[in-house]
Amino acid sequence: MLFPTSLVGSYCQPDWLIDRAKLAGQFPPRTRAKELWRIPAEFLRQAQDDATRIAILEQEEAGLDIITDGEIRRESYSNRFATALSGLDLDNHGTVLTRSGKPVPVPRIVSKISRMNPVEVEDMKFLRAHTDRLIKVTLPGPFTMSQQAVNEYYPSLAAAAMDYAEAVKEEIADLFAAGADVVQLDEPWLQARPEAAEEYGLDAINAALQGAAGKTAVHICFGYAAMTKDRPEGYSFLPQMKNCTCNQISIETAQSNLDTSVLEELRGKDIILGVLDLGDQTVETPELVAARIRRALPHVDADKIIVAPDCGLKYLPRAVAFGKMKAMADGAAIVRAELG
């Protein structure tokens, strides 16, 4: 089918599950942020299961073809996996600057990074049990995790990134073995720190993807629209991704009004095409979504396009998130019908 639709990863978490005012009042946490949850610890897993069922159902009702678990169990896209690894001091934080120049607490790397146990596999199995559609699981990428920690152990962040890559590689293997159809690595810091990305980012990502038994994707963006208001007109690290071993590259085009001719550089890759502006809470019409898809067609073969939001829907009100998601599916259907 042309133009299958999917979330980038996250969906909005219900207000009864998480304190959305607190969530919106800080940058995505790099350390644990248990204070965000409204549910007592003894009932939290059950509540997260229920909210995940809702997220799956709403994706199906909107007409999406590739389903995620909405990252409902996560305080941020990255911290659930990153803080489950050994080698980190999670109690005595360091700080790094966000792409907006604000300091945030992060783990300190104090010994060798390694994966102790599978982290997202049980969540993936829950997703698989509750939908018969294709499923995608997301993980933070090794380069981004290396930028979201203070290195006090390795001779360089490049060395740390390679051990993060090994941990991600192990998780990817277990996810595919358990039934995932697509595994996506979220790597927003490729855009935020292009010099370091040039130096070792792609090497770390390719190391993490080595031997992957299924389709893999890498998501690159300019940050959540709710957090990062100023957006450049183009990517500082995108043509380099032609040398990435992933099958799919996820980009945003709506919020930044991206010049889609840059996609010529990525011929041969599947493009997860961001067509929803998450900085505007107005729900797009299906016709506007269709127009945003058409902008890419001169530069990407139609059978290489997967339609998605620009980034995660985590910070949107629920009615807005669902409305945008349905408009996205309906807009993809318009262009699909045009091309027969």
Buried (B, 14 or more C-beta within 10 A) or exposed (E): EBBBBBBBBBBBBBEEBBBBEEBEEBBBBBBBBEEBBBBEEEEBEEBBBBBBBBBBEBBBEBBBBBBBBBBBBBBBBBBBBBBBBEBBBBEEBBEBEBBEEEEBBBBBBBEEBEBEEBBBBEBBBBBBEBBEBBBBBBBBBBBBBBBBBBBEBBEEBBBBBBBBBBBBBBBBBBBBEBBBBBBBBBBBBBBBBBEBBEBBBBBBBBBBBEEBEBBBBBBBBBBBBBBBEEBEEEBBBBEBBEEBBBBBBBBBBBBBEBEBEBBEEBEEBBBBBBBBBBBEBEBBEBEBBBBBBBBBBEBBEBEBBBBBBBBBBBBBEBEBBBBBBBBBBBBBBBBBEEEE
